[in-house]
């Protein structure tokens, strides 16, 4: 699991390897730390990637795009 701070949020990339074809999932959590606690929201990408490193980098980029508001149908917590 890799964590990155971005614009007041924390993006956590946590890819998983698929058993059937050894590809990696695009799974992330986006956290927002506030005075009353932490809000966490999971996001899952539809694509899979060849390596864990690719999945981490794409996951972090996906999280940045969600926070920036450029992913249709997705909003940061």
N, C-alpha and C positions, 0 to 999 in steps of 0.2 A: 504494500500500500504506500502510495506517494501522496504527500500533502503539499499544497501550494496556496499561498495567500494571493488574492487578487481583488482589488477594489473593495475591500472591507469584508470579503467572503473568504472561506477556505474551501478549496476544491480538493477532494480526495479521490484519486484514481485507484480503483480496486478491481482490476480485470481478473477474469477467471478463465481457465483453459477448458475448452469443451472436450468431453471424453470421446465423442464420435469422430472428430476430424483434427484434433490438436490445435485448432485455431483459438484465438483469444477474444473474449467479449469486451465490449466498451461499456463498463459500469463505473459510474461516479456518484459521489454524494456532494452536494453543495451545502455548506454550513454558513449560517449567519449568527454571529455572537452578539447578543443584545443584553441589556441590563437584567431582564427577567429570565434569561437562559439562552440556550442554543436551539436554533431551528435547523433541522436537517431534512433535506429532500433528496431522494435517490432519482437518478436518471439512467436510462439504458439506451444505448445506440443500437440501431438495427443491424449494422454491419459487424463483421468479425475481422480480425487482423491476424497476420502470419505470426508475429512475435509479441511477447509480453511487453517489450520496450515500445513497439509501435502502438499497442493498445494503451499504454500509459500516456504517451505523448498525444495521441488522438483524444484520449479522455480529458486531459488537461485543456486542450484546445477547445473541445466541445463545451466544457464548463465555462471557459472564458466567453465563448459565443453566447451561451445561455445568459450569463451575467450581463453581457453587452446588449442583450435583447435582439440578437440577430437569428435566433432559431425559432421558426414559426411554431406556435403552440406550446412553447416552453417559457417559463418565467422563473427567475431565481426566487428563493423563499424570502 
